[in-house]
Amino acid sequence: MACIKEKLDNLLEYIGIRSKSYYHSEPRIFYDPDEPLVYYLDQTLRAAYPGPYDSDGIPLYVSKGTIDYLPVLICAWALGHLEIFRQKTTGKNRSNFLKAADWLLSHQDAEGIWLTNFPMEKFGLLKPFPSAMVQGLGISCLTRAFLVTNNEVYLESAVRALAPYRKDVGEGGVASYEGGFVFYEEFPSIPYHHVLNGFVFALWGLHDLVRVMNNRDAEELYSEGLKTLIEWLPRYDIGYWSLYHIGEGPKNPATVLYHRLHIVQLKVMHDLTGSQIFNEYQLQWSEYLRKPFSALRTLPAKVLWYLAHMPVSR
């Protein structure tokens, strides 16, 4: 049911009806260069997950009759509770945040990975898969769990989570390489898809590990990824909107929700780096958003992409 509701909300956004559902909360910048406990985006609404939960109070995701853990959901939920705790110092929110951090500790595999068990057929992922976005969010949660508790077990897990950033997609990692540039893949399949928002979340996790413990490996990975983002960013602009990802076949424009997220992410990247290219494109994409028919103009390409990537019945 969650997937159907998300798709309906996406469609309504194209005609200017803003959704206020759990999965469509407004992206807002929260980044504070002087306070590493604060996450880059406001996740407070993510704390109000409607359920279901497991017996320990960890969120469960429901899709096509399957109920299971979804690491990206758990991390967003955790960061929401952390921000509420930071503002109000409530014990319940602190407990929920650390409960999620402990879930990350216990569910990280020997390769440092948190696997996503829900298939992503439109990106060719049918089995449990790693995700650079999940790795980044996991690191962001664990570095903050260390700041809250001063328990180094969280940092040790965060450092282990760097391993898949170094491993090629074809070898079970999340890194792809094109033209001398590395891309950290949210959906690590071949051919590559280069999802923009997931790449940025992956970079933020690396940045957190640099901020909290000055980790050299994380700094190198972040620097390499930042070069890619700066080089590739213009390719995500189609003259009237941003692309969700770059890959083979039909263009895949971002939904209105993800276009808004791109804008906010670029604002954060400008704050982090001072690089003008991020400011240039967030202003340009903000202007696209203000034009009344830009979003509707993307719909034919979006429909074509979905038709080209419909699951094959087996």
N, C-alpha and C positions, 0 to 999 in steps of 0.2 A: 504493500500500500504506500509506503514511503516513496518508492520510485515513481509511482503514478502521480502522486501529489506533487512531487518535484517537477515532473514534466509539465503538468498543468500550470503550475506557478511560472515556469519558464515561458510558456506561451503567452500568458497574461501580461508578462513584463513587456512583450513586444508591442502591445497596444497601450502601454502607459499605466497599467494597473499594477502597482507595487505590492509585492507579497510581503507579509510579515510572519511567514511560517518559520519554524525552527531552522530550516536549511537555507533560508533566504534572508537572514539577518543582515542589516546594512553594514558593509565593511567600513570601519572607522580606524584612523591611525591612533595608536596609543604609544608609539615608540618614544622612549625617554633615554637620551644618551648617558644620563647620569644615574639611571636606576635600572640595572640589568634584570631585576625581578619582573619588570613590566614587559609584556610581550609586544610585538610590533603592531598588531591589530587588536582591537577590542573583542574579546571572546566571552564577555560576561553573559550574553544571551545563550551561549552554548551550554552554560551550566544548567539551564532549565530543560534538560532533555526529558521528553514525555514518557520515555520507556520503550521497551521493557529493559529490566536490569537483571543481572544474575543474583545469586544468593548473597554475594559479597557487596552488592551495590554498584557493580561495574556495568556501564551501558552495553546493551546488546543491539545489533542492527538486524532489521528484518527486510529480506528481499526475496521475492518469488517463493515464499513459503519457507525459506531458510532463515534460521535465527543463529547468529554467531557474533563473535567479537569482530569489530572493525577498528583497527588501530588509529586511523585518522579521526574517527569519531571520538574515541577515548581520549586522544590527545587534546582535541578541541574542548571537550568537556572538562578536562583537567585544567587547562589554561583559563577557562572561564571561572572555575572555582578558585583558582589561585588569585585572579584579579579581584574577586569579591572579598577574599580573605585579606588581600593587601589593603583594600579600602576600609574594611570594617572589622578586621581582625577576629572573625568569627571562627570558632573551633571546628564547626561542622564543615565549613568550606576548606579549611586547612586539611582536615581529615580526608575529605573526598579527593583533594589534589594529590595527597601522598598515597592514597589508596590506588589511584591511577598510575602514579610513578612506580609503585611496587608491582603493579600488573606488568608494566614495561620490563621491569627487572626479571620477572619470572617467565615472561613469554618471549624474551630475546633468544634466538637460537645460537648455535655454536659459531656461526659466521657473523654474528653481530646484527642479525636481521630480524625485523618484525614482519612476518608474512601476512598478506591480505588473502583471506580464504574465499572471498566472493569473486567469481570469474568476471572479467571485463572483456566480453566477447568482441565488442566493436574495436578493441585494440589488440585482438588476437591472443588474449590471456585467458586460458581455460583452467589452469591449475593455480594453486596458491603461488603468489608472486611477491617479490620485494618491490618497494617503491621509494624513490629518492625523497618524495614528499613526506612519507611516513618516517623515514630516517631523520629528516630535518626536524619534523615536529617532535619526534621522540627525544632527540638531543635537546631541543628547546625545553621540554618538560623536565628532563633529568638534570640539566644544569641548574634549573630553578629549584628543583627538589634539593639539590646540594646547598643552594643559598639559604633555603628555609631551614634545613636540618644540620648542615655542616657534616653530613655523612658522606664520605668519599666513595662509597659503593655506587652512588648515583653517577659520579663523574667517571668511574671506571667503566660503567655500562655505556655512558655517552661516548667515550673514546672507542670502545669496541664497535660502536655503530658507524664509525668512519670506514671500516673495512670494505663494505660494498661500494662506496664512492670510488674506490681504486680498482674495482673489478668490472670487467666488460660485461655488458648485457648478455652476450652469448655464453658467458661463463657463470651466470647466476648473479651478477652484480647489477648496478644501476647506471653505469657510465657508458656513454656512447661517444664515438670520436668521428669527427668529420672535418677535413681540411685543416688539421692541426688544432682543432678546438674540442674541448670536452663538454658534454652536456649530461646533466644528472636527470635521469628519466623518471617521471612519475609513473609511467606505464612502460616498463622495460621490455619491449617486444621488437622483433625485427620483421619488416622495416621499422625504423625509428619514427617516433611521433613528436618528440620535442614539445611537450606541453609547457606553456609559459608559466602559469601560476604555480604549478608543482615544482618547477625549477627554482623559482624564487623562494618558496618555502624551504626547499633543500638548502639553499644558500644561507638563509637565516639561521638554520640550525648550526651550520659551520661557524657563522659569525658569533653565535652565542658561546661556543666552545673556546673561541679566541678571546672573547671578552672575559669569561669567567676564569680560565686557567692558562691563557696565552699558549694554547696548544699549537705547536708548529705545523703538524700534519694538517690540522683543520685550517690553519692560516693559508697553507699552500693550496689546498683544495678550494678554499673560498676564492683566492686570488685567480686561480685558473678558471673557475666558473664565472667569476665576474667579467673576465676578458671575453668569454663566450657571450654572455648576456649583452654586453655593450656592442659586440660585433654583430650579433644576430637580431637585435631588437628591431631595426628597420624592416626586417623581413616579415614581422608580425603586423605591419600596417598595410591595409589594402585600399587606402585612399578615402575610406569613409567609416572604417571600423577596425577592430583588432581581431586577429586570429586566435582561436583557442590553442591550436597546435600547428606545427608545420610537419608535413609528411607527404607520402606519396598519394596520388589520387586527387579527388575533388578538394577544394579549399574548405576548411571547417571554421567559419566565423564563430567567435565567442557568443554565448548567450548574453543577454543584457546584464544578468547577474555577474557573469565572469568578466565582461567588459568593465563593469564598475570596479570589480576586484583588481583587474590589471591596473587601472588608474591609481588606486590607492597604493598598490604594491610599488609602483614606479615612484610615487611621492616618497615612500619610505626609503627606497633605494637612493633617491637624490639626497635625502637627509643623511643616510649612512655614508655615502661616497663623495658627495659634492659634484658628481659628474653631471654635466648639463644635458647630456642626451636623455637622461631619465626625466628631467623637468620638461624638456622639449616635447617628448612623446606623451607625457601625462597631460600636458596642456592641449596637445593636438587631439588626443582621444577624449578628453573632456569636452572639447568643441564638437566632436562627432556626436557625443551623447546628447548635446543640447539641440542638435538639428532634428526636426520632428519626424523625418522619414528614414533616418540612417539605420535604425534598428530593423524596420520592416524591410529595408533594402537587402538585408542579409538573409532573409528567410528562404528564398529559393536555393541559395547555396547550402544553407543548413539542411534543408529537406533533402537535397541531392546527396549530401554527405551521409545522412542517416540511411537513405535508401541503398547507398553503395556499401554500407557496413551493417546491414541487417543480419542478425544471426541466421546461419543456415540450419534448417531443421534436420535433426539426426534421428 
